[in-house]
């Protein structure tokens, strides 16, 4: 960062430690798809968790953690959150809300600690997710992530 502040991955490492979550940040070549990223990391697409920034109607946000081979189920997520309108914000809004660019987003180290909703399919897995910077992935135990960030676990994907 040009302001001399911590890098995205440093924010991830510091925040994970503060939440009692062991995180392993690894360098990886750029990938042009989720499948390519999974191949580079020796994983299946379902082992990569997409951290999606979701905007509520009131202008606040939440994180939805969904296995890479699945999509958000808007109806399921709305029911769990208890609202009737949710949307994906434009990339610049997601950056403003989290401090992370698309492709690097993670709830870990976000500039604002938005609520986290995790798809039930990640429970019990070691997963890779954004590490706050392009060219890096963060490996975490999903159960530790869920506990450390007080995530709501539910069926939120199709």
Rosetta silent file (secondary structure, phi, psi, omega in degrees, C-alpha in Angstrom):
SEQUENCE: XXXXXXXXXXXXXXXXXXXXXXXXXXXXXXXXXXXXXXXXXXXXXXXXXXXXXXXXXXXXXXXXXXXXXXXXXXXXXXXXXXXXXXXXXXXXXXXXXXXXXXXXXXXXXXXXXXXXXXXXXXXXXXXXXXXXXXXXXXXXXXXXXXXXXXXXXXXXXX
SCORE:     score description
SCORE:     0.000 S_00000001
   1 L     0.000  143.347 -175.417    0.000    0.000    0.000 S_00000001
   2 L   -75.077  -18.158 -178.615    1.283    3.424   -0.821 S_00000001
   3 L   -83.544    0.570  179.029    0.289    4.893    2.556 S_00000001
   4 L    82.072    3.386  177.741    2.834    2.712    4.354 S_00000001
   5 L   -75.827  178.453 -179.097    0.077    0.781    6.144 S_00000001
   6 L   -66.089  150.211  175.974   -0.007   -2.993    6.388 S_00000001
   7 L   -72.660  167.604  177.857   -0.432   -5.041    3.243 S_00000001
   8 H   -57.092  -46.153 -177.918   -3.593   -7.051    2.725 S_00000001
   9 H   -69.945  -29.654  174.476   -1.932  -10.293    3.726 S_00000001
  10 H   -66.002  -40.274  176.260   -0.417   -8.661    6.825 S_00000001
  11 H   -60.203  -41.874  178.523   -3.925   -7.535    7.825 S_00000001
  12 H   -60.375  -49.358 -176.700   -5.105  -11.130    7.337 S_00000001
  13 H   -63.305  -44.146 -178.909   -2.308  -12.556    9.491 S_00000001
  14 H   -66.436  -45.519 -177.390   -2.742  -10.009   12.315 S_00000001
  15 H   -69.058  -39.355  177.734   -6.536  -10.263   12.396 S_00000001
  16 H   -60.189  -45.467  178.813   -6.539  -14.066   12.241 S_00000001
  17 H   -60.599  -41.214  179.815   -4.170  -14.195   15.225 S_00000001
  18 H   -63.944  -26.612  179.844   -6.392  -11.739   17.124 S_00000001
  19 L   -99.012    7.413  178.806   -9.358  -14.076   16.524 S_00000001
  20 L    69.468   28.385 -179.019   -7.440  -17.237   17.459 S_00000001
  21 L  -110.212  119.404  175.638   -7.504  -18.583   13.907 S_00000001
  22 L   -72.570  128.718 -179.716   -4.371  -20.254   12.566 S_00000001
  23 E  -130.782  139.325  175.391   -3.831  -19.089    8.987 S_00000001
  24 E  -117.063  110.847  179.103   -1.234  -20.132    6.436 S_00000001
  25 E   -93.965  124.171 -178.603   -0.758  -17.555    3.687 S_00000001
  26 E  -121.843  143.842  175.516    0.873  -19.031    0.594 S_00000001
  27 E   -78.738  142.622  175.663    2.089  -17.416   -2.590 S_00000001
  28 L  -148.019  151.568  176.635    0.613  -18.748   -5.805 S_00000001
  29 L   -63.120  156.606  176.149    0.778  -17.790   -9.465 S_00000001
  30 L   -60.412  144.395  178.117   -2.102  -15.776  -10.866 S_00000001
  31 L  -125.080  144.841 -177.951   -4.994  -17.928  -12.025 S_00000001
  32 L   -94.386    0.933  177.727   -7.582  -17.029  -14.641 S_00000001
  33 L  -158.413  165.060  176.648  -10.339  -19.133  -13.068 S_00000001
  34 H   -62.751  -40.328  179.717  -11.326  -20.806   -9.841 S_00000001
  35 H   -62.749  -41.590  178.579  -10.546  -24.193  -11.394 S_00000001
  36 H   -65.382  -40.632  177.458   -7.051  -23.027  -12.369 S_00000001
  37 H   -62.003  -42.162  178.979   -6.468  -21.679   -8.846 S_00000001
  38 H   -61.205  -44.614  178.042   -7.589  -25.028   -7.402 S_00000001
  39 H   -59.367  -44.694 -179.404   -5.155  -26.883   -9.689 S_00000001
  40 H   -61.854  -32.114 -177.597   -2.292  -24.593   -8.663 S_00000001
  41 H   -94.711   -1.577 -178.751   -3.027  -25.236   -4.989 S_00000001
  42 L    70.327   33.127 -177.406   -3.601  -28.983   -5.388 S_00000001
  43 L  -120.729  171.973  168.864   -7.239  -28.629   -4.342 S_00000001
  44 L   -95.151  157.621  178.712  -10.679  -29.248   -5.742 S_00000001
  45 H   -54.857  -31.863 -179.528  -12.841  -26.203   -6.545 S_00000001
  46 H   -69.901  -18.215  177.989  -15.052  -27.009   -3.527 S_00000001
  47 H   -83.057   -9.176  174.866  -12.005  -26.568   -1.229 S_00000001
  48 E   -97.958  124.992 -178.741  -11.673  -22.940   -2.317 S_00000001
  49 E   -99.524  126.517  175.188  -14.153  -20.758   -0.490 S_00000001
  50 E   -82.860  125.667  174.618  -15.489  -17.685   -2.223 S_00000001
  51 E   -98.751  105.684 -175.740  -15.826  -14.771    0.213 S_00000001
  52 E  -104.214  133.194  174.825  -18.616  -12.685   -1.246 S_00000001
  53 E   -87.363  124.471 -177.742  -19.532   -9.217   -0.035 S_00000001
  54 E  -119.423  133.394 -178.572  -23.305   -8.919    0.040 S_00000001
  55 E   -98.272  132.243  173.918  -25.141   -5.629    0.446 S_00000001
  56 E   -85.237  162.876  179.473  -28.284   -5.336    2.510 S_00000001
  57 L   -59.787  -31.482 -178.220  -31.106   -2.991    1.540 S_00000001
  58 L   -79.823    0.718  178.050  -30.151   -0.680    4.469 S_00000001
  59 L    94.668   -7.415  175.590  -26.662   -0.182    3.001 S_00000001
  60 L   -83.351  174.035 -174.658  -24.823   -2.439    5.452 S_00000001
  61 E  -129.175  169.267  171.398  -22.912   -5.520    4.324 S_00000001
  62 E  -149.899  163.464  174.070  -22.240   -9.131    5.229 S_00000001
  63 E  -103.715  135.651  171.988  -19.855  -11.833    4.075 S_00000001
  64 E  -115.313  121.197  179.557  -21.183  -15.026    2.485 S_00000001
  65 E  -102.504  116.210 -172.363  -18.678  -17.900    2.417 S_00000001
  66 E  -130.248  135.504  176.199  -19.572  -20.370   -0.324 S_00000001
  67 E   -54.439  145.381 -174.389  -17.673  -23.389   -1.711 S_00000001
  68 L   -60.174  -25.010 -178.899  -16.052  -22.571   -5.036 S_00000001
  69 L   -92.451   11.777 -178.193  -18.114  -25.084   -6.981 S_00000001
  70 L  -129.608  170.017  178.660  -21.412  -23.579   -5.765 S_00000001
  71 L  -121.785  156.435  172.703  -23.336  -20.308   -6.017 S_00000001
  72 E   -59.740  135.772  168.105  -25.161  -18.212   -3.437 S_00000001
  73 L   -95.387  105.598 -175.624  -28.793  -19.198   -3.133 S_00000001
  74 H   -60.546  -40.424 -179.222  -30.346  -15.769   -2.784 S_00000001
  75 H   -65.515  -42.105  179.380  -33.624  -17.131   -1.419 S_00000001
  76 H   -65.688  -44.551 -178.754  -31.849  -19.262    1.213 S_00000001
  77 H   -65.394  -42.146  177.499  -29.508  -16.424    2.239 S_00000001
  78 H   -58.739  -42.116 -179.069  -32.391  -13.920    2.484 S_00000001
  79 H   -64.356  -42.795 -179.702  -34.292  -16.357    4.718 S_00000001
  80 H   -67.575  -41.968 -178.751  -31.295  -16.888    7.033 S_00000001
  81 H   -74.617  -26.992  179.506  -30.487  -13.161    7.230 S_00000001
  82 L    82.498   34.941  178.182  -34.167  -12.304    7.665 S_00000001
  83 L  -131.397  165.450  178.692  -34.414   -9.725    4.901 S_00000001
  84 L  -110.195    5.445  176.233  -36.192   -9.595    1.562 S_00000001
  85 L  -147.253  125.874  174.987  -33.504   -7.845   -0.463 S_00000001
  86 E  -139.718  153.421  178.215  -29.782   -8.572   -0.866 S_00000001
  87 E  -153.619  162.815  172.335  -27.402   -7.810   -3.727 S_00000001
  88 E   -89.437  125.677  179.626  -23.779   -7.998   -4.811 S_00000001
  89 L   -76.780  163.138  174.647  -22.271   -4.506   -4.777 S_00000001
  90 L   -61.283  153.927 -177.742  -20.109   -3.111   -7.565 S_00000001
  91 H   -52.595  -40.168 -178.210  -16.387   -3.957   -7.153 S_00000001
  92 H   -68.586  -28.815  176.679  -15.484   -0.437   -5.985 S_00000001
  93 H   -73.013  -41.131  177.027  -18.180   -0.605   -3.278 S_00000001
  94 H   -61.180  -41.537  177.494  -16.897   -4.013   -2.106 S_00000001
  95 H   -61.458  -45.869  179.564  -13.381   -2.526   -1.930 S_00000001
  96 H   -63.247  -36.774 -177.271  -14.652    0.421    0.094 S_00000001
  97 H   -74.075  -27.553 -172.262  -16.601   -1.919    2.428 S_00000001
  98 H  -122.307  -23.091 -172.312  -13.709   -4.323    3.101 S_00000001
  99 L    84.485    4.444 -178.681  -10.431   -2.749    2.029 S_00000001
 100 L  -121.706  143.761  174.366   -9.914   -5.687   -0.356 S_00000001
 101 L   -79.544  155.692  174.453  -10.219   -5.951   -4.133 S_00000001
 102 L   -54.385  142.425 -178.090  -12.365   -8.643   -5.724 S_00000001
 103 L    91.875  -12.804  178.323  -10.402  -11.872   -5.906 S_00000001
 104 L  -124.790   -2.299 -172.078   -8.653  -11.133   -2.606 S_00000001
 105 L   -65.302  138.944  175.943  -11.683  -10.613   -0.349 S_00000001
 106 L  -154.589  150.280  174.150  -11.881  -12.379    2.990 S_00000001
 107 L   -69.409  -19.736 -177.328  -13.642  -11.568    6.237 S_00000001
 108 L   -74.324  115.757  178.127  -10.244  -11.897    7.922 S_00000001
 109 L    83.311    7.355  176.997   -8.752   -8.427    8.310 S_00000001
 110 L   -56.293  144.550 -179.674  -11.619   -6.621    6.605 S_00000001
 111 L   -63.013  -22.992  172.285  -11.556   -2.903    7.397 S_00000001
 112 L  -128.136  134.536 -178.522  -15.055   -3.401    8.851 S_00000001
 113 L   -84.161   80.171  178.662  -16.031   -6.573   10.721 S_00000001
 114 L   -73.855  156.317  175.984  -19.251   -7.396    8.883 S_00000001
 115 E   -59.938  149.489 -178.121  -21.319  -10.436    9.944 S_00000001
 116 E  -116.521  131.486  175.187  -20.220  -13.733    8.386 S_00000001
 117 E  -119.517  121.122 -176.394  -22.563  -16.376    6.965 S_00000001
 118 E  -112.485  133.089  175.821  -20.883  -19.678    6.069 S_00000001
 119 E   -64.691  138.204 -176.025  -22.369  -22.377    3.900 S_00000001
 120 H   -60.572  -19.742 -177.423  -22.766  -25.570    5.921 S_00000001
 121 H   -71.690  -12.236  179.590  -20.760  -27.525    3.327 S_00000001
 122 H   -90.980  -10.226 -179.565  -17.458  -26.010    4.518 S_00000001
 123 L   -57.708  133.665  176.950  -17.820  -27.332    8.078 S_00000001
 124 L    83.573    1.009 -176.968  -15.017  -29.738    8.957 S_00000001
 125 L  -104.967  156.119  164.859  -12.816  -28.778    6.005 S_00000001
 126 E   -95.976  123.033 -172.500   -9.442  -27.107    5.601 S_00000001
 127 E  -125.227  162.266  173.415  -10.136  -24.481    2.963 S_00000001
 128 E  -109.979  141.820  175.523   -8.363  -21.820    0.932 S_00000001
 129 E  -146.122  177.370  179.685   -9.756  -18.321    0.628 S_00000001
 130 E   -54.760  148.158 -177.683   -8.659  -14.853   -0.341 S_00000001
 131 L  -118.526   18.266  175.706   -5.621  -13.566    1.510 S_00000001
 132 L    86.160   -9.570  179.381   -6.111   -9.830    1.043 S_00000001
 133 L  -145.266  146.789  174.673   -3.678   -9.560   -1.886 S_00000001
 134 L   -64.477  144.181  178.087   -3.520  -10.884   -5.420 S_00000001
 135 L    87.023    8.914  179.221   -1.148  -13.834   -5.830 S_00000001
 136 E  -137.247  151.203  172.211   -1.798  -15.272   -2.357 S_00000001
 137 E  -129.687  149.646  178.007   -4.230  -17.702   -0.773 S_00000001
 138 E  -111.247  125.762  175.767   -4.994  -18.217    2.905 S_00000001
 139 E   -98.752  131.212  178.536   -5.485  -21.743    4.243 S_00000001
 140 E  -143.889  157.328  169.574   -7.608  -22.087    7.359 S_00000001
 141 E   -78.520  120.131 -175.229   -9.565  -24.680    9.248 S_00000001
 142 H   -58.812  -37.707 -179.454  -13.167  -23.751    8.419 S_00000001
 143 H   -64.118  -39.366  177.734  -14.398  -24.665   11.907 S_00000001
 144 H   -66.971  -39.758  177.336  -11.824  -22.335   13.500 S_00000001
 145 H   -62.168  -46.200  179.628  -12.804  -19.578   11.061 S_00000001
 146 H   -60.048  -46.505 -179.771  -16.489  -20.071   11.865 S_00000001
 147 H   -67.833  -45.417 -175.601  -15.815  -19.988   15.619 S_00000001
 148 H   -65.860  -27.969 -177.844  -13.313  -17.131   15.496 S_00000001
 149 L  -112.306   15.316  175.476  -15.598  -14.877   13.468 S_00000001
 150 L    48.519   45.234 -176.473  -18.858  -15.990   15.121 S_00000001
 151 L   -73.367  147.847  171.085  -20.210  -17.026   11.730 S_00000001
 152 E   -87.205  124.402 -179.496  -23.747  -18.182   11.176 S_00000001
 153 E  -101.346  128.169 -179.988  -23.674  -21.628    9.527 S_00000001
 154 E  -160.401  169.685  173.932  -26.552  -22.506    7.213 S_00000001
 155 L   -80.430  101.484 -177.195  -27.450  -23.935    3.823 S_00000001
 156 L  -123.174   16.944 -177.580  -26.931  -20.780    1.698 S_00000001
 157 E  -135.534  162.889  174.680  -25.813  -22.215   -1.649 S_00000001
 158 L  -121.410    0.000    0.000  -27.019  -24.119   -4.691 S_00000001
